[in-house]
């Protein structure tokens, strides 16, 4: 699953740690999601989308084979 979390963080001048604290996960979790190594739960994905004020579908995109 592709995502644009890193791009959205840059727009808001936010670090991985800042985002992690806002959604109550570790920085490592955010790093893993951004790297495509971890697929977040629906609840976590919704929380992240809400932080950035975007629709979840605009933040996460299915790839071929997902």
C-alpha positions, 0 to 999 in steps of 0.5 A: 500500500502506497501512502503520502504521509511523508508529503503531508508531514512536509506540508505541515512541517511535522516530524515523524515524532510529532505525528506519532505523538498526535496519533499515540503510536511510536515514531517507529510505527510512523516510519514503518507505515511511510516505508510501506512495511506496515499497513495501519489499522483502519482506526489509525489510518483515519486518525492520520488522515484527520490530522492532515485534513484529507480523505483517507483515500487521498492518503493511502492507495492500494497497489497492484497485488494488495 
